[in-house]
Amino acid sequence: MPRRPEGSIAVPAACLAVWLAVWVVCAISPLNRTDWLLENLLTFASVGTLALTFRFFRFSDRAYVQMTLFMILHAIGGHYTYSQVPLGDWMKDGLGLARNHFDRVVHFSFGLLMLRPMRELGFRNDPQLGRFAKIYFATAGVGLWSMAYEVLEWLVAAIVDPAAGTAYLGTQGDVWDAQKDMGLALAGAFIASLFQFRRDGRPTTE
């Protein structure tokens, strides 16, 4: 039987309210409405799943905060299209970069912020797995979902709306874009795993 969650819903509710406010603002006059719709397909599915399963499975407050931060970055990317986010342009001009790297920041953030939720989803109360095994499989989960997203991104761009594919994929002429994105997601997960491994060793860790 699934474990019913206990405790206050203040943090999850606040996270939902903050994300919804940002999402509504980003939904107003996006740079490319078709690209915005494509970017939000997984958003609708993810947020809907979290809402429907909240009564039966609740993440920690920290996991909800981290998921919210990632979803806010994704909402911003969807509003401008990832290759034209102003923050990425500022980085490009200030650091003398060859492209807008906002998409790279978001892929890195996926690994950094989503390791904890993936660990909780699969191994929250499993006494048979040690600290290393939990971190190893959670990191592998980040890599799997990063790869799955790249494949899904390609399929959606090719099938749903090929005309919007360039803006949606955001490769900016880089033939190794997908591989670099997946590598950055794993790099973020490795950094998060070092922190989580130490935290898991504390007696009070969930």
DOZADO-581943 format. One record per residue: x, y, z of N, C-alpha, C in turn; residue in one letter. Coordinates in steps of 0.001 Angstrom, whole numbers, padded with zeros to 6 digits, always signed. Example, Ala and Ser with C-alpha at 12.3 -4.5 7.8 and 13.67 -1.06 7.14 Angstrom:
<recs>
+013190-005690+007800+012300-004500+007800+013200-003300+007800a;+012850-002250+007080+013670-001060+007140+012900+000030+007870s;
</recs>
This chain:
<recs>
+000845-001196+000000+000000+000000+000000+000881+001248+000000m;+000528+002259-000796+001317+003487-000792+001212+004213+000531p;+002338+004788+000951+002367+005507+002213+001730+006869+002049r;+000702+007149+002884+000060+008458+002827+000953+009492+003477r;+001154+010642+002838+002038+011660+003387+001443+012332+004605p;+002323+012834+005433+001899+013552+006616+002627+014890+006659e;+002114+015796+007486+002796+017060+007682+002160+018183+006903g;+002767+019336+007037+002247+020548+006435+002402+020533+004923s;+001434+021167+004258+001515+021302+002803+001963+022717+002416i;+002455+023476+003397+002791+024875+003151+003858+025028+002070a;+004936+024264+002153+006017+024411+001183+005583+023962-000210v;+004973+022767-000363+004507+022391-001702+003513+023395-002284p;+002609+023897-001450+001628+024872-001929+002304+026170-002356a;+003290+026620-001584+004014+027835-001933+004790+027640-003231a;+005396+026472-003387+006138+026177-004618+005206+026209-005830c;+004034+025615-005691+003071+025617-006783+002625+027035-007117l;+002380+027836-006092+001920+029211-006314+002995+030044-007017a;+004241+029902-006578+005339+030664-007186+005534+030237-008634v;+005579+028909-008858+005761+028433-010233+004609+028880-011115w;+003373+028785-010625+002211+029150-011432+002253+030634-011806l;+002681+031482-010856+002779+032914-011140+003799+033175-012243a;+004961+032523-012148+005995+032687-013178+005505+032143-014505v;+004847+030992-014468+004370+030353-015702+003332+031234-016401w;+002425+031828-015640+001407+032702-016233+002060+033899-016913v;+003026+034509-016242+003739+035648-016840+004446+035217-018119v;+005091+034048-018081+005821+033555-019254+004886+033101-020378c;+003632+032831-020052+002667+032416-021071+002109+033607-021853a;+002356+034812-021354+001853+036018-022014+002814+036429-023131i;+002326+036417-024353+003095+036871-025519+004500+036275-025591s;+004625+034949-025612+005965+034367-025791+006527+034721-027156p;+007826+034617-027281+008486+035001-028525+008017+034155-029702l;+007772+032875-029434+007309+031955-030471+006250+031056-029849n;+004973+031319-030167+003882+030595-029502+003933+029094-029773r;+004300+028699-030988+004368+027276-031299+005457+026595-030481t;+006614+027219-030408+007705+026668-029594+007292+026616-028127d;+006594+027651-027655+006135+027665-026258+005229+026474-025968w;+004328+026188-026898+003434+025045-026710+004216+023733-026662l;+005182+023588-027560+005993+022376-027568+006782+022236-026276l;+007375+023329-025811+008159+023290-024578+007298+022929-023372e;+006003+023259-023431+005139+023049-022276+004394+021723-022280n;+004557+020921-023310+003906+019611-023320+004318+018778-022112l;+005629+018687-021858+006107+017926-020709+005793+018630-019394l;+005728+019965-019425+005364+020712-018219+003953+020344-017772t;+003011+020350-018711+001634+019978-018379+001570+018561-017809f;+002293+017642-018437+002277+016249-017982+002917+016110-016605a;+004045+016787-016381+004775+016652-015120+004012+017257-013950s;+003539+018490-014118+002817+019155-013034+001494+018436-012760v;+000837+017993-013819-000410+017245-013630-000198+015957-012856g;+000883+015248-013169+001184+014000-012449+001491+014273-010984t;+002275+015311-010696+002585+015655-009310+001323+016001-008528l;+000408+016717-009165-000831+017114-008489-001728+015903-008221a;-001849+015015-009209-002738+013859-009080-002231+012841-008058l;-000909+012753-007896-000343+011748-006990+000038+012319-005629t;-000247+013594-005392+000205+014254-004168-000342+013578-002911f;-001573+013105-002963-002188+012469-001784-001513+011158-001428r;-000865+010532-002404-000318+009195-002188+001210+009163-002080f;+001844+010133-002685+003306+010183-002596+003740+011639-002548f;+004397+011992-001458+004841+013366-001286+006359+013407-001186r;+006961+014288-001962+008395+014491-001884+008726+015335-000659f;+010004+015429-000338+010428+016307+000755+010268+017758+000323s;+010249+018657+001307+010145+020078+000989+011313+020523+000107d;+012515+020028+000407+013681+020418-000384+013534+019968-001830r;+012985+018788-002044+012797+018293-003410+011798+019169-004169a;+010727+019590-003492+009750+020463-004155+010372+021811-004519y;+011196+022352-003630+011850+023633-003925+012777+023479-005135v;+013545+022396-005168+014476+022190-006272+013735+021964-007592q;+012647+021210-007566+011862+021003-008782+011273+022326-009267m;+010843+023153-008326+010264+024453-008694+011293+025345-009360t;+012495+025376-008820+013566+026180-009425+013834+025736-010860l;+013875+024421-011062+014115+023926-012427+012963+024284-013354f;+011737+024134-012876+010576+024432-013721+010490+025924-014057m;+010961+026783-013156+010990+028221-013434+011991+028514-014555i;+013162+027894-014486+014147+028066-015559+013582+027597-016891l;+012862+026473-016862+012275+025945-018087+011189+026879-018618h;+010393+027470-017728+009342+028407-018147+009948+029626-018835a;+011060+030109-018299+011736+031250-018907+012268+030875-020289i;+012860+029691-020395+013349+029231-021683+012245+029080-022707g;+011084+028625-022269+009958+028482-023176+009407+029820-023641g;+009477+030817-022791+008950+032135-023146+009774+032790-024254h;+011085+032731-024116+011954+033423-025069+012428+032530-026223y;+012250+031209-026095+012981+030148-026803+014387+030136-026210t;+014903+028947-026002+016147+028798-025254+017316+029542-025888y;+017329+029643-027183+018470+030273-027854+018428+031788-027825s;+017329+032374-027262+017213+033829-027268+016890+034419-025895q;+017147+033675-024844+016912+034197-023494+017915+035320-023212v;+017458+036484-022764+018365+037625-022533+019539+037304-021615p;+019314+036520-020563+020410+036180-019658+021533+035472-020417l;+021148+034585-021335+022155+033902-022134+022894+034847-023058g;+022186+035842-023579+022841+036842-024429+023817+037688-023624d;+023439+038035-022388+024353+038796-021531+025618+037982-021248w;+025440+036686-020976+026598+035818-020755+027462+035745-022010m;+026798+035651-023145+027518+035565-024422+028362+036808-024662k;+027762+037978-024460+028478+039228-024698+029552+039477-023638d;+029208+039205-022384+030139+039492-021297+031349+038582-021273g;+031141+037315-021666+032229+036338-021612+032833+036045-022975l;+032321+036707-024003+032848+036496-025343+032567+035106-025880g;+031389+034568-025594+031033+033217-026033+030501+033241-027455l;+030486+032070-028078+030069+031984-029477+028573+031778-029631a;+027877+031452-028557+026447+031176-028631+025773+031542-027321r;+024444+031528-027338+023652+031706-026133+023630+030378-025374n;+024167+030374-024151+024330+029128-023397+023250+028923-022332h;+022128+029621-022415+021093+029437-021398+020602+027992-021369f;+020491+027362-022547+020053+025974-022581+021034+025060-021866d;+022321+025370-021977+023328+024579-021278+023163+024716-019759r;+022879+025944-019306+022664+026185-017882+021483+025362-017376v;+020414+025301-018162+019217+024568-017739+019481+023066-017706v;+020207+022539-018680+020523+021111-018664+021412+020761-017474h;+022386+021611-017176+023212+021403-015992+022353+021455-014730f;+021426+022408-014690+020537+022555-013538+019624+021349-013374s;+019262+020720-014487+018431+019518-014389+019125+018458-013543f;+020400+018213-013827+021128+017234-013030+021340+017680-011604g;+021687+018965-011443+021977+019494-010114+020745+019499-009220l;+019588+019860-009776+018378+020041-008977+017489+018810-008908l;+017562+017939-009900+016623+016822-009957+017178+015517-009402m;+018446+015490-009004+018983+014265-008410+018216+013873-007153l;+017983+014850-006276+017277+014585-005021+015863+014043-005265r;+015038+014688-006100+013712+014124-006363+013765+012698-006934p;+014716+012426-007807+014814+011083-008372+015221+010068-007325m;+016102+010463-006426+016485+009566-005334+015285+009253-004457r;+014497+010271-004123+013323+010046-003283+012281+009188-003996e;+012127+009414-005274+011122+008673-006029+011420+007184-006036l;+012684+006836-006143+013017+005421-006247+013473+004751-004972g;+014101+005507-004062+014799+004838-002955+014604+005506-001605f;+013491+006176-001406+013335+006938-000159+013443+006054+001078r;+012755+004932+001107+012705+004114+002320+013175+002687+002076n;+014120+002506+001184+014633+001171+000888+015829+000879+001787d;+015663+000002+002807+016761-000255+003748+017829-001175+003169p;+017565-001804+002039+018499-002780+001497+019590-002160+000631q;+019392-000933+000196+020390-000259-000621+021245+000677+000223l;+022535+000648-000011+023439+001529+000707+023456+002920+000102g;+024228+003819+000725+024296+005197+000251+024799+005278-001185r;+025856+004536-001483+026435+004611-002821+025458+004114-003872f;+024752+003012-003586+023809+002452-004563+022682+003441-004867a;+022163+004101-003837+021085+005062-004049+021537+006225-004931k;+022750+006729-004646+023275+007835-005439+023582+007381-006859i;+024134+006187-006975+024485+005664-008304+023252+005557-009189y;+022194+004949-008673+020992+004756-009485+020234+006068-009710f;+020287+006981-008743+019654+008289-008950+020382+009059-010048a;+021722+008999-010056+022496+009645-011114+022208+009001-012457t;+022098+007672-012463+021744+006978-013700+020360+007408-014180a;+019463+007670-013234+018129+008139-013601+018176+009500-014271g;+019045+010376-013776+019220+011686-014418+019693+011500-015854v;+020685+010616-016037+021189+010363-017380+020130+009787-018297g;+019308+008855-017767+018252+008241-018558+017222+009263-019011l;+016764+010112-018069+015736+011085-018416+016283+012181-019314w;+017558+012492-019149+018173+013473-020045+018220+012929-021466s;+018605+011676-021610+018631+011048-022924+017229+010943-023508m;+016272+010527-022673+014895+010390-023141+014340+011730-023613a;+014702+012805-022910+014226+014129-023313+014796+014515-024675y;+016073+014241-024903+016680+014581-026187+016016+013819-027329e;+015721+012544-027095+015049+011735-028126+013630+012248-028352v;+012916+012533-027256+011550+013032-027378+011535+014396-028063l;+012502+015233-027742+012611+016551-028348+012766+016424-029869e;+013603+015507-030269+013819+015263-031696+012539+014770-032374w;+011837+013816-031732+010621+013253-032319+009518+014308-032430l;+009361+015108-031373+008332+016147-031396+008624+017164-032488v;+009891+017577-032580+010263+018569-033592+010063+018021-035000a;+010307+016725-035182+010215+016130-036514+008784+015793-036910a;+007953+015448-035916+006612+014951-036235+005531+015999-035999i;+005552+016634-034828+004465+017548-034473+004513+018822-035297v;+005686+019454-035359+005782+020719-036091+007211+020904-036604d;+007540+020308-037756+008898+020439-038284+009322+021886-038490p;+008378+022772-038806+008717+024175-039055+009256+024850-037803a;+008811+024393-036638+009273+024989-035376+010444+024224-034778a;+010923+023223-035521+011957+022351-034986+013242+023064-034620g;+013671+024020-035427+014923+024713-035153+014868+025483-033836t;+013788+026224-033625+013646+026979-032373+013493+026042-031183a;+012750+024943-031378+012490+024011-030283+013766+023280-029871y;+014517+022793-030849+015738+022061-030539+016825+022982-029996l;+016890+024185-030526+017845+025167-030005+019295+024757-030147g;+019640+024048-031216+021016+023582-031372+021979+024700-031719t;+021491+025777-032305+022304+026923-032689+023515+026507-033534q;+023291+025551-034412+024330+025126-035333+025342+024145-034774g;+025170+023703-033544+026108+022773-032909+025658+021337-033147d;+026416+020572-033933+026025+019198-034251+026130+018279-033035v;+026877+018690-032007+027026+017893-030793+026160+018437-029657w;+025144+019197-029985+024322+019847-028966+023700+018837-027992d;+023095+017783-028522+022422+016809-027653+023409+016138-026712a;+024580+015768-027226+025581+015101-026385+026091+016029-025289q;+026314+017286-025634+026774+018255-024626+025709+018483-023564k;+024442+018539-023984+023350+018725-023027+023283+017565-022036d;+023394+016350-022556+023355+015178-021674+024565+015140-020756m;+025733+015519-021284+026936+015550-020461+026830+016556-019333g;+026243+017716-019614+026076+018729-018573+025076+018290-017513l;+024026+017599-017931+023067+017080-016953+023746+016092-016008a;+024602+015232-016558+025330+014284-015709+026335+015002-014814l;+026975+016049-015330+027912+016813-014510+027193+017438-013319a;+026008+018001-013564+025220+018550-012472+024835+017489-011464g;+024476+016296-011960+024097+015199-011067+025286+014726-010239a;+026479+014689-010826+027666+014270-010080+027945+015235-008927f;+027821+016530-009194+028046+017522-008137+027002+017374-007034i;+025733+017222-007435+024666+017036-006445+024865+015752-005656a;+025396+014725-006312+025585+013438-005645+026635+013515-004541s;+027657+014361-004712+028671+014521-003674+028044+015101-002411l;+027197+016115-002592+026498+016715-001462+025534+015708-000830f;+024776+015001-001670+023781+014073-001161+024416+012881-000456q;+025565+012432-000959+026251+011295-000342+026659+011624+001086f;+027177+012834+001284+027543+013252+002641+026308+013397+003510r;+025248+013950+002937+024011+014149+003700+023397+012811+004106r;+023465+011841+003209+022908+010520+003519+023635+009832+004660d;+024883+010247+004932+025633+009637+005998+025288+010159+007371g;+024490+011212+007421+024105+011754+008718+022950+010958+009312r;+022961+010745+010625+021884+009960+011259+020492+010531+011070p;+020377+011856+010900+019060+012478+010805+018554+012561+009376t;+019315+012090+008393+018903+012175+006995+017667+011332+006749t;+016763+011826+005864+015558+011091+005537+015930+009810+004804e;
</recs>
